[in-house]
Amino acid sequence: MITLQAPHARYRQVADALRNAIKRGDYPPGSALPSQPDLARQYNLNQTSINRAIALLRAEGLVRVEHGRAQ
């Protein structure tokens, strides 16, 4: 389990971690991110928070959501 820190909103911390992983090449273009339930377990958050993190990355153009999948 990954520990998150205050005062930065936890969903923003998840977005930061995923953004860094994408930029590092952990998720190459066209690859899928872990599922929202998997991310929720990994970060010990609810899926609503994970959805908010994915929405931030989507707004930045880093991911796209296809048929319920974030890529």
Secondary structure, 3 states (H helix, E strand, C coil): CCCCCCCCCHHHHHHHHHHHHHHHCCCCCCCCCCCHHHHHHHHCCCHHHHHHHHHHHHHCCCCCEECCEEC
